[in-house]
Every structure is written in C-alpha cells, then in structure tokens.
Amino acid sequence: MNTDWYLCTKGKQQSPINIDPRELLFDMTLTPIKVEGGRVDGVLSNTGHFIRFLVNDTFNRELTVSRGPLTYTYSITDYIIHFGGFDSMGSEHTIDGHSFPGEIQIMAYNSDLYSNFSMAVNSPHGLASISILVQIGTVPNREIESLATAFKQIKYQGLAVPISQFSIPDLLPNTPHYMTYDGSLTAPGCEETVTWIIINKPLYVTDEIMSIFRSLMRGTEDTPRGLMENNFRPTQRHEGRSVRTNVNVGKSSPLCSVKKETYYQANVPGRN
C-alpha cells in the first residue's frame, strides 16, 4: 500500500465527520477563537482537486488563529474550497446528516512549536483548520464575491492569479460559536494532527459564484478531465471521538436551527 494512503484507510482519527447535535458535549471552558491579521497578498489557484488561496510567505506570521480549543498560536497558510455539483452536496463535514453546497477550510500550523507547515503536519498539536460551511444566500460574503473575476481566470488545473489585499478574517461569519474535535487532513497523507474548528454559522455566496465554481475543470485546457465539482471526501467514522461545543444547546437556541438568523439552515427542500 502506498504509505501516503495508509492513515487514510487505517487511521482512527480521520476527517471529515458528521456532527450529530444530540451527541455534542457542551464545554464551558471553550472561549471564542481569535483570528488576527490584516489584508494579505497571495495566489489563487486551481490545483486540479480544489480551489486554493495561498498566503504569500511575507504575511505568514502576521495572520494567526489562537484561543478557543487551541493552546498555542497557529499561523494561517492558506484556505481551500470544496463544493458540489448540486446544492444538496459539496461540504466535507455534515451537520445532522445534512450536506451543504460547499466548505471553506482555513489551514494553519503551530508556529509556537514548529518553524513551518511541513514540520508541523506530522507533529503533535501541529495543525488547526477552521471549517466554514457554505450556503446559498442573497446577502453574500463580500470577500468571496470580490474574487468572482479571479475564479473565472482559473478554469483549468495549474492556472493561478495573484490576489492583493484579501482579508481572511472577514471570511468568518459573525458568531463566537463553534464545534471542535481532533481529526486529520482530508487528503493524502491524512495526517491525524488537526484540531478542527467548525463555525456554527454558514458563509453565504450567490448562485452566480457557485455556478463559477461548478465550471472549473480538473485538468488542463488540453486535457480537461471533467469538472472539479464534488471534490469532497466522504464522512469518516467517529471511532469514539467526542465533539465539543461552546453552544449551550440546553439553554440557548438549538444547534442547526432552521431559523435564518441563528446557526445552520439545512439545505432547502426542492433544490437540486
């Protein structure tokens, strides 16, 4: 077996997972996460597997995530976007069995203990990932919408465009609430060194942006290889892991409420 795939098939802390609201553990010690840093320059690219925004190295130490379930400070390196061919699928994590049209994952490494991502990926407390589930809405996230033209320019695998003054903190929905668990990267080698933080409110994008995502190709212009859509890994077994939250579901609005103003709204029945 290819060693890159060993943990992917044999690991006991694999990601993504389904979040079951009935099995969440309320943890009153979980403080809000802190994402710090201004606007950064980077490169938006089509990797053939997903959309990636890579932060330029000069900004790496200035863009950080800390607090919440994290004991250390983590430097943000990039974010990636998974999405589906229909609104009923696309996210890697699911909530109560419901998928979302997409998922943005902000990746960071433990810069208190390790000098770079490569050192951290195989090390204890090495990585953190903030997961933001994507929903279709009429009041979209401005940062993602600002990249509409750039998304069109990376239709084929290997294409990339420079991006200036992008605010990763402004991707985060306005809520202090989240779920967290210990897991893995969702692509080979599926290293089990990731603290996942799943924000308990979606990021909204327009139908137009989703249509652009769904026009992107896995291959080059000469060999397109089909659409990139449905580039998500299926959910994995919990293997006895607990999922903690700072949402007191017993005393406040229930997790995954269908009320538009609070928490997650499941996919709308009737949408493909």
N, C-alpha and C positions, 0 to 999 in steps of 0.2 A: 504494500500500500504506500502511496506517496505520502511522505512524512508531513507535507503541508495539509493533508486532509485527515490526519489521524485524530486530532481533537474534534474535528467537525463531525466525525462519526462515533467516536468513543468517549468524548468528554461528558462530564456530569454537570457542567455549569454553562450550557450553551444558550445562545440568544439567536433570535428574539423569542419571547414567550407571550402567552395570552395572560392578560391581567384580569383576574376574577374579583370583582368588587367585594364579593362575600367572604373572600379569604385574605383580604388585606389586613395588615397589622398596624394599628394607629400607634405612632411613636412620637410622644410629645417632645422629645429631645431634638427632633429634626427641624432645624432652623431654615429659613429661606436660603436658597443658593444666592451667591453673589457673582455676577458676571461683570467684569470690569474691562475697560479699554475703549478707545475712541474708534474713529473710522480708519480702516486699513486698506492697503492695496493688495491685490492678489491676482490669481489667474483662474478663470472659469473654463472648465474643460469637459469634453465628452470622453470618458475613459473606455467606452465600449460596454461598460457594465452599469454605470450610473453617472449622474452629473456631479462634478466635484468643484468646489471653490477652495483653492489652496492659498493660504495666507503667506505673503512674502516673509522671508526669514527675518527681515529687519523689524517686523512688528511682533514677532513670536512671543517675546517675553512681556509685551505690553498688554496682551489680550489674555485674560485669565478667568478661570472659574474656581470658586472656593466655597467653603462653608457647606451648609446642608449636610449630607451624609459624608462629605469629604473631610478628612483630617488634614490634608495637605493642599497646596495651591497647584493648580494644573494650568499649563499653557495651551491655548487653543491653536491648533494647527490647520484645521480645515473643516468644511462641512460637506456632506454628501446628500443627494436627494434620491429617494426611491419612489416609484409611482406605478400605478396600474393602468391597464388599457380601458378600464371602466371605473366609475365612481365607487363601485362596491368592493374594490380591491386596490392594493398598492402599498399600504403600510406594512412594515415588518412586524411591529408589535400590534396586538389587537386588544380591544377592551371588551370584556364580557362576550368574546367570540366575534365581535364586530371589527371588520377591517375599515380603513379609511383610504381615500384616494391616493394619499402619499404620506411620506415621512421624511423629515429633515433630521439628520443626525450630526450634531456638532461634536467633533472629536478633540480631545485634549490629553496631554501626557503630564505626569507628575514631575514638575520642574524643580520641586524641592529636593527630590532624591536622585533624579536622573538628568543627564545632560541633553538628551534628545528622545524623540519618539521611538527610534529603533532600540534603544536601551530599555525603555520603559515597557515595551509591548510584551516582553517575556518576564517581567519582574512584578513582585507583589505590589499592590496598590499602584500599578503602573499607569492605567488609563481611566479616563472618565468620558462618558458620552451623554450628551443631553439630547433626548428624543423629543421632537415636536411633531405631533400628528397633524396632517394637512387635511383641511376640509374646504369644500367649495362654498364661497360666500360672495356677497355683494359689496362688502367693505373689506377689501383685501389688504394684506401686509404690504406696506409701501416699499420695503427693501427688496422683496422678491419681485414685485411688479416693476421696479426700476430696471430689472435685468431682462425684460422681455426681448429687447433687440439683441442682447448678447446671447440669450438662449437660442435664438434663430440662427446665430452665426456658428453654432457648434453642432450642426445637424449630424455630422459624421464622426466616427471614432478617430481620435487623435487631434481633432480641431480644438483650439484654445484661443481665448481672447483675454487681454489684460483688463482688469477692473480696478478703478480707483475709488477710494473713499467709501467703502462699503461698511455698514455698521452691523456686525454680527449680534451685539447685544439687542439691537432693535428687532431681531427675529423672534425674540422671546415674547409670548403672549403675556398680558398683564395679569399675572396671578402668582402668589407665593407658593401655591400648592403643587405637589408632585408625588410620584411613586418612585421607589428605588429598590434595586436588587443587584446582586452580584452575578455577572454574566460574562459574555465573550464578544469578540468581534464576530460579525455575521458573514464574513468572507474568509477563505483560507488565508492563514492557518488557524482561524477560530480561537485565538489565544484567550484563555479564561482569566483575564487580568482587568476587566472592565467593570467599573461602577456605573450602572445605568441610572439615569435620572429622567423620568418620563413626565413631562409637564402636563398638568391636569387641565389643559385648555388648548383647543386647536389653534393653528395658524390658518388664516383664510387666504385663498387665492381665487382668482376668477376662472371661469370656464376657458377663457382665452389662453391663460397661462398653461392650464392643463392640456389644452389642445397642442400647444407648442411642445410641451414635454413629450406628448404621445406621437409627435412627428420625428423625434430623434431616432437615429439608427445605431445599431450595434457595431456595424462595420464601417469601412471607408467608403468614399464615393464610388470607387471602382468595384468594391465588393461589399455592398451594404449589409448583407447578412440578416436583414429583418429589423423590426422595430425594437427599441430598447425597453419598451413598456413591460410591466410585470417583472421587474428586476428586484424582487424581494425574496428573502429566504423564508420558508415556512416556519411557523412557530415550533419551538422545541419543548421537550419535556421539562417540567419543573425540577424533577429529581429531589424533592423535599425542600427546595429553597423557599424562603419566606420573601414576601414583597411588603415593604414598609411604606407608610404614607404619613404626611403631616396633615391630611384631611381627616378631621374627626367625624367620620361618617355617622356616628351615633347621635351627634348633637347639631350637625350643620347640614347644609344641602347635600343630598346624596351624590356619591361619585357617579359620573356618567349620566347626570341629569339630562333629560331631553329639553329642559328649559334653555332657550338660546343663550341667555345671559350668563349661565353658570355651567362650568365644566364641559364635558364632551356631549356632543349631539351625535347620535348614531346616524349611519347613512340613511338618507331619506328613502322610504319605500317607493318603488316605482322608477327610481333612477337606475340605469344600467351600470 
